[in-house]
Amino acid sequence: MNYAVYLGAAGWQHPVWLDAFYPEDLPEDWRLAFYNTQFRCNYLERAAWAGLAPEIWAQWAQETQESFRFVLELSGSAEIDAAATEAFGGRAVLVDSAQDARLLWFDAASDLRALVARVRERVAGNAVYLISRDADLPRMEQVRTAIELMGL
């Protein structure tokens, strides 16, 4: 299933999530699998993914649902970007995080009405990736509710 709007955070390893998001007894290496049951994408900066082996990327892809997207900051190497696209099974979305119109950043202080208006402007026929910079769970839940109310 492809979505119009993909909601996620920058990374899935946030210390504040240990008590508030992840089940207490969840092993660390299962966190991505759990995260992907709650969110549709995850943004990774170049430093978090580009230096890893393609086998790790493939493992991440196997741990997530087919509809999940990995939003990856461009590595700066066409060869690495091509390898990532292949390893992630076509679920890697390579972006220039400073200029890509598909990316919409938000944080706990973001104006929700303005964010919804920006989503409406950009979503016509295109996928939009809503990424929380600060991984603030209450704000992410508010954004999720707004997306659902918009029918996206």
Residue frames as a rotation matrix with the C-alpha (Angstrom) as fourth column:
MET 1
0.579 0.815 0.000 0.00
0.815 -0.579 0.000 0.00
0.000 0.000 -1.000 0.00
ASN 2
-0.597 -0.706 0.383 1.28
0.692 -0.693 -0.199 3.46
0.406 0.146 0.902 -0.87
TYR 3
0.197 0.605 -0.772 0.23
0.880 -0.456 -0.133 6.42
-0.433 -0.653 -0.622 1.19
ALA 4
0.606 0.021 0.795 -0.06
0.457 -0.827 -0.326 10.09
0.651 0.561 -0.511 0.35
VAL 5
0.407 -0.433 0.805 1.46
-0.714 -0.700 -0.016 11.11
0.570 -0.568 -0.594 3.69
TYR 6
0.312 -0.438 -0.843 4.13
0.510 0.826 -0.240 9.21
0.801 -0.355 0.482 5.59
LEU 7
0.724 -0.026 0.689 4.63
-0.527 -0.666 0.528 10.19
0.445 -0.746 -0.496 9.23
GLY 8
0.584 -0.560 -0.588 7.81
0.652 0.755 -0.070 9.43
0.483 -0.342 0.806 11.13
ALA 9
0.904 -0.379 -0.197 10.75
-0.090 -0.620 0.779 10.71
-0.417 -0.687 -0.595 13.12
ALA 10
0.407 -0.883 -0.232 14.40
-0.667 -0.114 -0.736 11.32
0.624 0.455 -0.636 12.53
GLY 11
-0.715 -0.685 -0.138 15.79
-0.461 0.611 -0.644 8.00
0.526 -0.397 -0.752 13.80
TRP 12
0.390 0.858 -0.334 14.08
-0.232 0.443 0.866 5.41
0.891 -0.260 0.372 15.98
GLN 13
0.042 -0.471 -0.881 16.58
0.837 0.498 -0.226 5.23
0.545 -0.728 0.415 18.86
HIS 14
-0.070 0.016 0.997 15.53
-0.266 -0.964 -0.003 7.99
0.961 -0.265 0.072 21.24
PRO 15
-0.861 -0.365 -0.353 16.36
0.206 0.384 -0.900 7.59
0.464 -0.848 -0.256 24.95
VAL 16
-0.746 0.622 0.236 13.16
-0.615 -0.510 -0.601 9.40
-0.253 -0.594 0.764 26.00
TRP 17
0.016 0.774 -0.632 11.15
-0.854 0.340 0.395 6.77
0.521 0.533 0.667 24.10
LEU 18
-0.749 -0.396 -0.531 12.38
-0.153 0.883 -0.443 3.92
0.644 -0.251 -0.722 26.30
ASP 19
-0.888 0.437 -0.142 9.76
0.253 0.208 -0.945 4.56
-0.384 -0.875 -0.296 28.97
ALA 20
-0.356 0.783 -0.510 7.16
-0.445 -0.622 -0.644 6.38
-0.821 -0.003 0.570 26.89
PHE 21
0.144 0.375 -0.916 7.02
-0.987 -0.019 -0.162 4.45
-0.078 0.927 0.367 23.60
TYR 22
-0.287 -0.336 -0.897 8.77
-0.523 0.839 -0.147 1.09
0.802 0.427 -0.417 23.53
PRO 23
0.818 0.545 -0.186 7.43
-0.185 0.555 0.811 -1.75
0.545 -0.629 0.554 25.68
GLU 24
0.588 -0.569 0.575 9.61
-0.787 -0.237 0.570 -2.22
-0.188 -0.787 -0.587 28.75
ASP 25
0.273 -0.456 0.847 10.69
-0.152 0.849 0.507 -5.77
-0.950 -0.267 0.163 27.89
LEU 26
0.992 0.120 0.033 11.30
0.019 0.113 -0.993 -5.13
-0.123 0.986 0.109 24.16
PRO 27
0.237 -0.962 0.136 14.84
0.756 0.270 0.596 -6.11
-0.610 -0.039 0.791 23.11
GLU 28
-0.026 -0.341 -0.940 16.82
-0.184 -0.922 0.340 -3.26
-0.983 0.182 -0.039 21.57
ASP 29
-0.905 -0.417 -0.076 17.20
-0.153 0.154 0.976 -5.03
-0.396 0.895 -0.204 18.23
TRP 30
-0.439 0.830 0.344 13.39
0.895 0.436 0.092 -5.25
-0.074 0.348 -0.935 17.90
ARG 31
-0.304 0.334 -0.892 12.79
0.309 -0.851 -0.424 -1.51
-0.901 -0.405 0.155 18.19
LEU 32
-0.843 0.000 -0.537 12.68
-0.473 -0.476 0.742 -0.83
-0.256 0.879 0.402 14.44
ALA 33
-0.798 0.573 -0.185 10.14
0.360 0.700 0.618 -3.62
0.483 0.426 -0.765 13.97
PHE 34
-0.220 0.730 -0.648 7.97
0.907 -0.091 -0.411 -2.11
-0.358 -0.678 -0.642 16.73
TYR 35
-0.551 -0.068 -0.832 8.47
-0.017 -0.996 0.093 1.47
-0.834 0.065 0.547 15.45
ASN 36
-0.958 0.109 -0.264 7.23
-0.274 -0.094 0.957 0.48
0.079 0.990 0.120 12.00
THR 37
-0.496 0.850 -0.177 3.92
0.831 0.524 0.188 -0.71
0.252 -0.054 -0.966 13.49
GLN 38
0.090 0.500 -0.861 3.29
0.755 -0.598 -0.268 2.84
-0.649 -0.626 -0.431 14.72
PHE 39
0.185 -0.141 -0.972 4.76
-0.370 -0.927 0.064 5.03
-0.911 0.348 -0.224 11.98
ARG 40
0.901 0.330 0.281 5.03
0.139 0.395 -0.908 4.87
-0.411 0.858 0.310 8.17
CYS 41
0.644 -0.730 0.229 8.58
0.241 -0.090 -0.966 6.11
0.726 0.678 0.117 7.64
ASN 42
0.693 -0.531 -0.487 11.88
0.480 -0.165 0.862 6.97
-0.538 -0.831 0.141 9.27
TYR 43
0.886 -0.443 0.134 14.38
-0.214 -0.649 -0.730 9.65
0.410 0.618 -0.671 8.31
LEU 44
0.639 -0.757 -0.136 18.08
0.624 0.406 0.668 8.85
-0.450 -0.512 0.732 8.56
GLU 45
0.701 -0.522 -0.486 20.87
-0.575 -0.817 0.049 11.35
-0.422 0.245 -0.873 8.15
ARG 46
0.597 -0.554 -0.581 23.75
-0.493 0.318 -0.810 10.35
0.633 0.770 -0.083 5.90
ALA 47
-0.385 -0.848 0.366 26.00
-0.808 0.117 -0.578 9.62
0.447 -0.517 -0.730 8.91
ALA 48
-0.096 0.441 0.892 23.45
-0.813 0.483 -0.326 7.16
-0.575 -0.756 0.313 10.33
TRP 49
0.704 0.510 0.494 23.20
-0.165 0.795 -0.584 4.92
-0.691 0.329 0.644 7.28
ALA 50
0.823 -0.263 -0.503 25.70
-0.544 -0.112 -0.832 5.52
0.162 0.958 -0.235 4.47
GLY 51
-0.160 -0.986 0.053 28.69
-0.952 0.140 -0.272 3.92
0.261 -0.094 -0.961 6.21
LEU 52
0.008 0.249 0.968 26.86
-0.614 0.766 -0.192 0.70
-0.789 -0.593 0.160 7.07
ALA 53
-0.916 -0.346 0.204 27.02
-0.104 0.696 0.711 -2.51
-0.388 0.630 -0.673 5.08
PRO 54
-0.528 0.737 -0.421 24.23
-0.732 -0.144 0.666 -3.14
0.431 0.660 0.616 2.55
GLU 55
-0.542 0.310 -0.781 23.38
0.355 0.927 0.121 -6.29
0.762 -0.212 -0.612 4.54
ILE 56
-0.808 0.265 -0.526 22.28
0.455 -0.287 -0.843 -4.09
-0.374 -0.921 0.111 7.44
TRP 57
-0.693 0.582 -0.426 20.07
-0.678 -0.727 0.110 -2.04
-0.245 0.365 0.898 5.12
ALA 58
-0.462 0.507 -0.728 18.53
-0.383 0.626 0.679 -5.24
0.800 0.592 -0.095 3.78
GLN 59
-0.707 0.183 -0.683 17.95
0.632 0.598 -0.493 -6.47
0.318 -0.780 -0.538 7.33
TRP 60
-0.815 0.431 -0.388 16.15
-0.081 -0.747 -0.659 -3.21
-0.574 -0.506 0.644 8.20
ALA 61
-0.537 0.629 -0.561 13.97
-0.811 -0.204 0.548 -3.64
0.230 0.750 0.620 5.13
GLN 62
-0.518 0.310 -0.798 13.11
0.100 0.948 0.303 -7.20
0.850 0.078 -0.521 6.20
GLU 63
-0.795 0.144 -0.589 12.13
0.605 0.114 -0.788 -5.98
-0.047 -0.983 -0.177 9.68
THR 64
-0.669 0.533 -0.517 9.58
-0.286 -0.828 -0.483 -3.54
-0.686 -0.175 0.706 8.31
GLN 65
0.208 0.869 0.449 6.31
0.353 0.362 -0.863 -3.69
-0.912 0.338 -0.232 6.45
GLU 66
-0.225 -0.248 0.942 6.25
0.960 0.108 0.257 -3.38
-0.166 0.963 0.214 2.66
SER 67
0.575 0.569 0.589 4.51
0.668 -0.741 0.064 0.02
0.473 0.356 -0.806 2.94
PHE 68
0.703 -0.384 -0.599 7.18
0.384 -0.503 0.774 1.45
-0.599 -0.774 -0.206 5.25
ARG 69
0.758 -0.461 0.460 9.65
0.312 -0.362 -0.878 3.96
0.572 0.810 -0.131 3.77
PHE 70
0.235 -0.794 -0.561 13.21
0.828 -0.139 0.544 4.79
-0.509 -0.592 0.624 4.74
VAL 71
0.956 0.056 0.289 13.79
0.192 -0.860 -0.472 8.47
0.222 0.507 -0.833 3.99
LEU 72
0.382 -0.913 -0.143 17.54
0.841 0.280 0.463 8.74
-0.382 -0.297 0.875 3.51
GLU 73
0.661 -0.315 -0.681 19.63
-0.331 -0.937 0.112 11.87
-0.674 0.151 -0.723 3.24
LEU 74
0.920 -0.333 -0.207 21.62
-0.127 0.247 -0.961 11.61
0.371 0.910 0.185 0.01
SER 75
0.730 -0.672 -0.123 25.01
0.557 0.481 0.677 10.04
-0.395 -0.563 0.726 0.66
GLY 76
0.478 -0.593 -0.648 26.94
-0.586 -0.765 0.267 12.17
-0.654 0.252 -0.713 -1.81
SER 77
-0.731 -0.681 0.041 27.86
-0.464 0.541 0.702 9.05
-0.500 0.494 -0.711 -3.79
ALA 78
0.043 0.762 -0.646 25.73
-0.992 0.111 0.065 7.81
0.121 0.638 0.760 -6.67
GLU 79
-0.427 -0.283 -0.859 27.15
-0.301 0.940 -0.160 4.31
0.852 0.190 -0.487 -6.11
ILE 80
-0.994 0.067 -0.085 26.13
0.101 0.298 -0.949 4.22
-0.038 -0.952 -0.303 -2.43
ASP 81
-0.436 0.888 -0.145 22.69
-0.731 -0.443 -0.519 5.68
-0.525 -0.120 0.842 -3.20
ALA 82
-0.009 0.393 -0.919 22.12
-0.854 0.476 0.212 3.02
0.521 0.787 0.331 -5.90
ALA 83
-0.717 -0.309 -0.625 23.22
0.015 0.889 -0.457 0.25
0.697 -0.337 -0.633 -3.52
ALA 84
-0.900 0.427 0.088 20.82
-0.165 -0.146 -0.975 1.54
-0.404 -0.892 0.202 -0.88
THR 85
-0.154 0.875 -0.458 17.94
-0.978 -0.201 -0.055 1.64
-0.140 0.440 0.887 -3.33
GLU 86
-0.119 0.045 -0.992 18.61
-0.495 0.863 0.098 -2.00
0.861 0.503 -0.080 -4.18
ALA 87
-0.867 -0.320 -0.383 19.21
0.133 0.593 -0.794 -3.19
0.481 -0.739 -0.472 -0.59
PHE 88
-0.785 0.619 0.035 16.06
-0.306 -0.338 -0.890 -1.50
-0.539 -0.709 0.455 0.69
GLY 89
-0.617 0.540 0.573 14.04
0.689 0.722 0.062 -3.20
-0.380 0.433 -0.817 -2.03
GLY 90
-0.496 0.399 0.772 12.83
0.547 -0.546 0.634 0.04
0.674 0.737 0.052 -3.58
ARG 91
0.552 0.756 -0.351 11.60
0.741 -0.252 0.623 1.41
0.383 -0.604 -0.699 -0.24
ALA 92
-0.275 -0.683 -0.677 14.42
0.799 -0.554 0.234 3.91
-0.535 -0.476 0.698 0.18
VAL 93
0.787 0.442 0.430 13.49
0.591 -0.740 -0.320 7.49
0.177 0.506 -0.844 -0.59
LEU 94
-0.237 -0.956 -0.175 16.66
0.965 -0.252 0.072 9.47
-0.113 -0.152 0.982 -1.21
VAL 95
0.771 0.608 0.189 16.32
0.609 -0.791 0.058 13.15
0.185 0.070 -0.980 -0.41
ASP 96
-0.518 -0.732 0.443 18.24
0.454 -0.674 -0.583 16.38
0.725 -0.101 0.681 -0.26
SER 97
-0.118 0.565 -0.817 17.03
0.991 0.118 -0.062 17.30
0.061 -0.817 -0.574 3.20
ALA 98
-0.621 -0.147 -0.770 17.52
0.340 -0.935 -0.095 21.02
-0.706 -0.321 0.631 2.65
GLN 99
-0.757 0.197 -0.623 15.63
-0.563 -0.680 0.470 21.29
-0.331 0.706 0.626 -0.65
ASP 100
-0.913 0.397 -0.096 13.34
0.268 0.759 0.593 18.32
0.308 0.516 -0.799 -1.24
ALA 101
-0.576 0.759 0.304 9.74
-0.715 -0.648 0.263 19.53
0.396 -0.065 0.916 -1.39
ARG 102
0.112 0.621 -0.776 8.49
-0.054 0.783 0.619 16.08
0.992 -0.028 0.122 -0.33
LEU 103
-0.427 -0.372 -0.824 9.99
0.774 0.321 -0.546 16.59
0.468 -0.871 0.150 3.14
LEU 104
0.294 0.486 0.823 8.09
-0.199 -0.811 0.551 18.51
0.935 -0.326 -0.142 5.78
TRP 105
-0.624 -0.598 -0.503 9.85
0.431 0.274 -0.860 18.94
0.652 -0.753 0.087 9.11
PHE 106
0.415 0.679 0.605 8.07
-0.255 -0.552 0.794 19.64
0.873 -0.484 -0.056 12.36
ASP 107
-0.731 -0.561 -0.388 8.76
0.246 0.314 -0.917 19.67
0.637 -0.766 -0.092 16.09
ALA 108
-0.374 0.605 -0.703 6.90
0.926 0.202 -0.319 20.20
-0.051 -0.770 -0.636 19.35
ALA 109
-0.444 0.143 -0.885 6.67
0.239 -0.933 -0.271 23.94
-0.864 -0.331 0.380 18.74
SER 110
-0.977 0.045 0.211 5.36
0.203 -0.138 0.969 23.70
0.072 0.989 0.126 15.15
ASP 111
-0.472 0.864 -0.172 2.03
-0.712 -0.489 -0.503 25.33
-0.519 -0.115 0.847 14.38
LEU 112
-0.555 0.278 0.784 -0.29
0.283 0.949 -0.136 22.41
-0.782 0.147 -0.606 13.60
ARG 113
0.566 0.817 -0.108 -2.65
0.213 -0.271 -0.939 24.45
-0.796 0.509 -0.327 11.39
ALA 114
0.380 -0.516 -0.767 0.24
-0.829 -0.558 -0.035 25.76
-0.410 0.649 -0.640 9.31
LEU 115
-0.679 -0.643 0.356 1.68
-0.462 0.750 0.473 22.25
-0.571 0.157 -0.806 9.00
VAL 116
-0.113 0.740 0.663 -1.68
0.476 0.627 -0.618 20.87
-0.872 0.245 -0.423 7.80
ALA 117
0.742 0.372 -0.557 -1.92
-0.222 -0.649 -0.728 23.69
-0.632 0.664 -0.400 5.25
ARG 118
-0.110 -0.877 -0.467 1.57
-0.917 -0.092 0.388 22.84
-0.383 0.471 -0.794 3.95
VAL 119
-0.653 -0.047 0.756 0.62
0.047 0.994 0.103 19.16
-0.756 0.103 -0.646 3.65
ARG 120
0.386 0.898 0.213 -2.48
0.374 0.059 -0.926 20.09
-0.843 0.437 -0.313 1.63
GLU 121
0.561 -0.237 -0.793 -0.37
-0.658 -0.709 -0.253 22.23
-0.502 0.664 -0.554 -0.71
ARG 122
-0.320 -0.907 -0.273 2.18
-0.915 0.221 0.336 19.50
-0.245 0.357 -0.901 -1.39
VAL 123
-0.424 0.096 0.901 0.20
-0.229 0.951 -0.209 16.28
-0.876 -0.295 -0.381 -1.35
ALA 124
0.530 0.735 -0.422 -1.62
-0.594 -0.033 -0.804 16.60
-0.605 0.677 0.419 -4.69
GLY 125
0.919 -0.059 -0.390 -0.47
-0.281 0.594 -0.753 13.44
0.276 0.802 0.530 -6.47
ASN 126
0.007 -0.994 -0.111 2.80
-0.341 0.102 -0.935 13.22
0.940 0.044 -0.338 -4.53
ALA 127
0.447 0.003 -0.894 3.95
0.742 0.558 0.373 11.44
0.500 -0.830 0.247 -1.42
VAL 128
0.338 -0.319 0.885 4.82
-0.484 -0.866 -0.127 13.74
0.807 -0.385 -0.447 1.47
TYR 129
0.036 -0.436 -0.899 7.15
0.670 0.678 -0.302 12.73
0.741 -0.592 0.317 4.31
LEU 130
0.625 0.249 0.740 6.29
-0.371 -0.740 0.562 14.41
0.687 -0.625 -0.370 7.62
ILE 131
0.090 -0.731 -0.676 9.34
0.577 0.592 -0.563 14.08
0.812 -0.339 0.475 9.85
SER 132
0.980 0.196 0.026 9.57
0.073 -0.482 0.873 15.03
0.183 -0.854 -0.487 13.52
ARG 133
0.234 -0.948 0.215 12.96
-0.279 -0.277 -0.919 16.59
0.931 0.155 -0.329 14.22
ASP 134
-0.419 -0.415 0.808 12.71
-0.827 -0.193 -0.528 16.19
0.375 -0.889 -0.262 17.99
ALA 135
-0.604 0.219 -0.766 10.72
0.130 0.976 0.176 12.91
0.786 0.007 -0.618 18.16
ASP 136
-0.837 0.393 0.380 8.17
-0.527 -0.390 -0.755 14.53
-0.149 -0.833 0.533 20.47
LEU 137
-0.898 0.438 0.036 5.58
0.437 0.882 0.177 11.77
0.045 0.175 -0.984 20.83
PRO 138
-0.184 0.899 -0.398 2.62
0.518 -0.255 -0.816 13.96
-0.835 -0.356 -0.419 21.88
ARG 139
-0.111 0.109 -0.988 3.12
-0.621 -0.784 -0.017 16.23
-0.776 0.611 0.155 18.85
MET 140
-0.921 -0.238 -0.309 3.56
-0.390 0.559 0.732 13.23
-0.001 0.794 -0.607 16.57
GLU 141
-0.655 0.750 0.086 0.22
0.678 0.634 -0.372 11.87
-0.334 -0.186 -0.924 17.81
GLN 142
0.048 0.656 -0.753 -1.44
0.050 -0.755 -0.654 15.24
-0.998 -0.006 -0.069 17.11
VAL 143
-0.446 -0.283 -0.849 0.00
-0.797 -0.306 0.520 15.23
-0.408 0.909 -0.090 13.59
ARG 144
-0.991 0.113 0.073 -1.19
0.132 0.926 0.354 11.65
-0.027 0.360 -0.932 13.09
THR 145
-0.270 0.951 -0.151 -4.72
0.626 0.054 -0.778 12.67
-0.731 -0.304 -0.610 14.14
ALA 146
0.015 0.227 -0.974 -4.65
-0.444 -0.871 -0.210 15.62
-0.896 0.436 0.088 11.73
ILE 147
-0.811 -0.366 -0.457 -3.55
-0.571 0.321 0.756 13.34
-0.130 0.873 -0.469 8.87
GLU 148
-0.829 0.539 0.149 -6.35
0.528 0.842 -0.109 10.89
-0.184 -0.011 -0.983 9.64
LEU 149
-0.023 0.850 -0.526 -8.91
0.348 -0.486 -0.801 13.71
-0.937 -0.201 -0.285 9.77
MET 150
-0.178 -0.132 -0.975 -7.68
-0.754 -0.618 0.221 14.83
-0.632 0.775 0.010 6.34
GLY 151
0.815 0.534 0.223 -8.29
-0.316 0.733 -0.603 11.31
-0.485 0.421 0.766 5.05
LEU 152
0.432 -0.765 -0.478 -4.62
-0.715 0.032 -0.698 10.76
0.549 0.644 -0.533 4.25
